[in-house]
């Protein structure tokens, strides 16, 4: 069978699955098509290996920013890609499932970009800093943090606007969620202490925290999106802001936030079951905004079965002059899985009225 026929059959299968899911859940939303302008190199391992990306923004030259993607396979780690999609580092270190980043973490006499990832084989938190000169990740974990989870699955980070603290938030397939405060141990490494536990009724994974509005969003895969207060002292009860069947179908996977200013922007979710991405307002009641899908272009295939996603408003040089939306692609015909990258402006201008494009807001 020729490669073209294989690709056509794969695309037909994806369309059939999408149609079945939308029909089953009676999703009536208009879906806007967009195309990726860049894809990363494929991960070296087969099967369901890549999972979640985050974006590191270079402090002086945004065109030198990177995409950090997880490899959750045995012998996995973190892949670092430049904005041409070429891999510049692979860390190793274990089965990394989800990854996130925060800036200006005080470590010794420096302010550093801190990257954390849930490491499944040792059930702990991998912790790195980014070296701006090399763009490489350097491990700074003081120890294997003893998570109280059956096996770490999803994770994200939070930087508190209340006390300035930095936190890692981790979960497992049983619905347990732990919040760990991260701190400099005084010896050039980062340690953590458990400050809060939460739960959702069934399996979560994707999560994202709003560092200004102090909100934590958690995707319960078969049910919907929960919102909690993100501060350690906040109540443990959450509010479901959208249920599957309204605008999403299972699994609810990656979550990310587009910051337009202090209080506005968008919450974006990966609706894995129908290969779409659903946008909500960041503010107030997280109202539904719209839905889009990444389709085939002449040189880059569309996306399907997406797990993790990330977005930035920042202008990242000529490749992504009005921001970047990056997603894991579960099926990459002719190669192993990789990550697809779309200009935020391409997405924003598909809507009427257009979504906000605000490159002046500084995510660092």
C-alpha positions in Angstrom: 0.0 0.0 0.0 1.4 3.5 -0.9 2.1 6.1 1.7 -0.6 8.4 0.1 -3.2 5.6 0.6 -2.1 5.0 4.2 -2.4 8.8 4.9 -5.8 8.9 3.3 -7.1 5.9 5.3 -5.7 7.4 8.5 -7.4 10.8 7.8 -10.7 9.0 7.0 -10.5 7.1 10.3 -9.9 10.4 12.2 -12.8 12.1 10.5 -15.1 9.1 11.3 -14.1 9.1 15.0 -14.6 12.9 15.1 -18.1 12.6 13.5 -19.1 9.7 15.8 -18.1 11.6 18.9 -19.8 14.8 17.8 -23.0 12.9 16.9 -23.0 10.9 20.2 -22.6 14.0 22.3 -24.7 16.2 19.9 -22.0 18.9 19.7 -23.3 21.7 17.4 -20.5 24.2 17.7 -19.0 25.6 14.5 -15.4 24.4 14.2 -12.9 26.8 12.6 -10.0 25.2 10.6 -6.4 26.4 11.1 -3.1 25.1 9.9 0.3 24.6 11.6 3.3 26.5 10.3 5.9 24.4 12.0 6.3 20.9 13.5 9.0 19.6 15.7 11.3 16.7 15.0 9.5 13.4 15.9 10.3 11.7 19.2 12.6 8.7 18.7 10.3 6.2 20.3 7.1 4.6 18.9 3.6 4.3 20.2 2.0 6.9 22.5 5.2 8.6 23.7 5.0 12.4 23.4 2.5 14.0 25.7 2.8 17.6 26.9 4.7 20.8 25.8 5.6 24.1 27.4 7.2 27.2 25.9 10.3 28.9 27.3 10.7 32.5 26.3 14.3 33.7 25.9 15.0 36.8 28.1 16.6 39.0 25.4 15.9 37.4 22.0 12.4 35.9 21.7 13.4 34.2 18.4 15.7 32.0 20.5 12.8 30.7 22.6 12.3 26.9 22.9 9.6 24.3 23.1 10.0 21.7 25.8 8.1 18.5 25.2 7.7 15.4 27.3 8.6 11.8 26.5 6.7 9.4 28.8 8.2 6.2 27.5 10.5 4.0 29.6 13.9 5.7 29.1 12.1 9.0 28.3 12.8 12.5 29.4 12.3 16.0 28.1 13.0 17.1 24.5 14.0 20.7 23.8 13.3 22.1 20.4 14.2 25.5 18.8 11.6 27.5 16.8 12.5 25.7 13.6 11.5 22.4 15.2 15.0 21.0 15.6 15.9 19.2 18.8 18.7 20.8 20.7 18.6 18.7 23.9 17.2 15.5 25.3 17.5 15.2 29.1 16.7 11.6 29.8 15.8 11.1 33.4 12.6 9.0 33.3 9.0 8.9 32.1 8.0 12.6 32.0 4.3 13.0 31.6 3.4 16.7 31.9 5.7 19.8 32.0 5.3 23.4 33.0 7.4 26.5 33.5 7.6 29.6 35.7 10.0 32.6 35.6 12.0 34.5 38.2 12.3 31.7 40.8 14.8 32.8 43.4 17.6 30.2 43.5 20.8 31.3 45.2 21.7 34.8 44.1 19.8 34.4 40.7 16.3 34.6 39.3 15.8 31.5 37.1 13.2 29.9 34.9 12.0 26.8 36.7 10.7 23.8 34.8 8.9 20.9 36.5 7.7 17.6 35.1 5.8 14.7 36.7 8.2 11.7 36.5 6.1 8.5 36.5 8.7 5.7 37.0 9.9 7.1 40.3 6.6 8.8 41.2 8.3 12.1 41.8 8.8 15.6 40.5 11.7 16.4 38.0 12.9 20.0 38.5 15.1 21.9 36.0 16.4 25.4 35.3 16.9 26.8 31.8 20.4 28.1 31.0 19.8 31.2 28.8 23.2 30.9 27.1 22.8 27.3 25.9 19.0 27.0 26.2 19.6 23.6 27.9 17.8 22.3 30.9 19.9 21.6 34.1 18.5 19.4 36.9 18.2 21.2 40.3 16.0 18.7 42.2 17.3 18.4 45.7 15.8 14.8 46.0 13.1 12.6 44.7 10.1 14.4 46.3 7.9 11.7 47.8 4.6 12.4 46.2 1.6 10.8 48.0 0.1 9.6 44.8 -0.4 6.1 43.4 1.5 7.3 40.3 2.0 10.9 39.2 0.1 11.6 36.0 -0.7 15.2 35.3 1.1 18.3 36.6 1.3 22.1 36.3 2.8 25.1 38.2 1.5 28.1 40.0 3.2 31.4 41.0 1.1 33.0 43.7 0.2 36.8 43.4 -0.5 36.7 47.2 2.7 35.5 48.8 5.0 35.2 45.8 5.4 31.4 46.4 6.0 28.9 43.6 4.1 25.7 43.6 3.9 22.4 41.7 0.5 20.8 41.4 0.4 17.1 40.6 -2.4 14.5 40.2 -2.9 10.8 39.7 -5.5 8.6 37.9 -7.5 8.1 41.0 -8.5 11.8 41.2 -6.0 12.9 44.0 -4.4 16.2 43.5 -1.4 17.5 45.6 0.0 21.1 45.8 3.7 21.3 46.7 5.5 24.6 47.6 8.9 24.7 45.9 11.8 26.4 47.6 15.6 26.9 47.5 17.1 24.5 49.9 20.1 26.8 50.5 22.5 24.4 48.7 21.8 25.3 45.1 18.9 22.9 44.7 15.1 23.0 44.8 13.0 21.0 47.3 9.3 20.9 48.1 6.8 20.6 50.9 3.2 19.4 50.6 0.7 22.2 51.4 -2.7 21.0 50.2 -4.6 18.1 48.8 -7.7 18.2 46.5 -9.7 15.7 44.6 -12.0 15.2 41.6 -14.4 12.2 41.3 -12.5 10.4 38.5 -9.3 10.5 36.5 -7.8 13.9 35.8 -4.6 14.9 33.9 -4.4 18.3 32.3 -4.2 21.3 34.7 -3.2 25.0 34.5 -3.1 27.8 37.0 -3.8 31.5 36.6 -1.0 33.4 38.3 -2.9 36.6 38.5 -6.5 35.6 39.2 -5.3 32.8 41.5 -7.4 30.1 39.9 -6.5 26.4 39.3 -8.2 24.5 36.4 -8.2 20.7 36.3 -9.5 18.5 33.5 -11.5 15.5 34.7 -11.1 13.4 31.5 -14.5 11.9 31.3 -16.5 14.7 32.9 -15.3 18.3 32.3 -13.2 21.1 33.6 -13.0 22.0 37.3 -12.0 25.4 38.8 -10.5 25.7 42.3 -8.9 28.6 44.1 -5.1 28.2 43.6 -4.0 29.4 47.0 -3.0 26.8 49.6 -5.6 28.3 52.1 -8.4 28.2 49.5 -11.3 25.8 50.0 -10.9 22.3 48.7 -14.3 22.5 46.9 -14.2 23.2 43.2 -16.7 24.3 40.6 -17.2 22.6 37.2 -17.2 25.3 34.6 -18.1 23.0 31.6 -19.2 19.4 31.2 -18.5 17.0 28.4 -21.3 17.0 26.0 -21.6 20.8 25.9 -18.6 21.8 23.9 -16.2 19.0 24.6 -16.1 15.2 24.3 -13.9 12.8 26.3 -11.1 12.9 27.0 -10.7 16.4 28.3 -6.9 16.7 28.1 -4.5 19.6 28.0 -5.3 23.0 29.4 -3.6 26.3 28.9 -4.1 30.1 29.5 -3.6 33.0 27.0 -2.9 36.2 29.0 -4.1 39.4 27.3 -3.7 41.6 30.4 -4.1 41.4 34.1 -7.7 40.0 34.0 -8.6 39.0 30.4 -7.6 36.4 27.9 -8.6 32.8 27.3 -8.7 29.3 28.8 -8.1 26.7 26.1 -8.8 23.0 26.4 -7.9 20.0 24.3 -11.1 18.0 23.4 -9.3 14.8 22.5 -12.3 12.7 21.4 -13.1 14.9 18.4 -9.7 16.4 17.8 -10.7 20.0 18.6 -9.6 22.8 20.9 -12.2 24.7 22.9 -11.8 28.3 24.0 -13.4 30.0 27.0 -13.0 33.4 28.5 -10.3 33.6 31.2 -12.4 36.0 33.3 -15.6 35.7 35.4 -17.6 32.6 34.4 -15.3 31.2 31.8 -17.9 31.6 29.1 -17.6 29.6 25.9 -15.9 31.5 23.0 -15.4 29.0 20.2 -13.8 25.9 18.8 -11.1 25.2 16.3 -9.3 22.3 14.7 -5.8 22.0 13.2 -6.1 20.5 9.7 -3.6 19.4 7.0 -1.6 21.9 5.2 0.5 21.3 2.1 3.5 20.1 4.1 2.3 19.5 7.7 -0.5 17.1 8.7 -3.3 18.1 11.0 -3.5 17.0 14.6 -5.5 14.2 16.3 -5.7 12.7 19.8 -4.0 15.7 21.4 -2.9 15.4 25.0 -1.0 18.5 26.2 -1.1 22.0 24.8 0.5 25.4 25.6 0.1 29.0 24.3 1.9 32.3 24.6 0.9 35.8 23.6 4.6 36.8 23.1 6.0 37.6 19.7 8.7 35.0 19.1 10.6 36.4 16.1 9.6 36.1 12.5 8.3 32.5 12.8 5.6 33.4 15.4 5.2 37.2 15.3 1.9 37.3 17.2 2.2 34.4 19.6 2.4 30.6 19.5 0.0 27.7 20.2 1.7 24.3 20.4 0.1 20.9 20.8 1.0 17.3 21.0 0.0 15.3 17.9 -1.1 11.8 18.7 -0.7 10.6 15.0 2.0 11.8 12.7 1.8 9.7 9.5 5.0 8.2 8.4 6.8 9.1 11.6 6.6 8.9 15.4 4.6 11.5 17.4 5.7 15.1 17.5 4.4 18.6 18.4 2.6 21.0 16.0 2.9 24.8 16.2 0.3 27.3 15.0 0.6 31.1 15.0 -1.8 32.6 17.5 -2.8 35.3 15.0 -4.0 32.5 12.6 -6.3 31.2 15.3 -7.5 34.7 16.5 -8.4 36.0 13.0 -10.6 33.0 12.2 -13.2 34.3 14.6 -15.7 37.1 14.1 -15.0 39.3 16.0 -11.3 38.3 16.1 -9.8 37.0 19.3 -7.4 39.3 21.2 -3.8 39.5 19.9 -1.7 41.2 22.5 2.0 40.8 22.2 2.9 43.6 24.6 1.9 41.6 27.7 5.1 40.3 29.2 4.7 36.6 30.3 8.0 36.7 32.1 
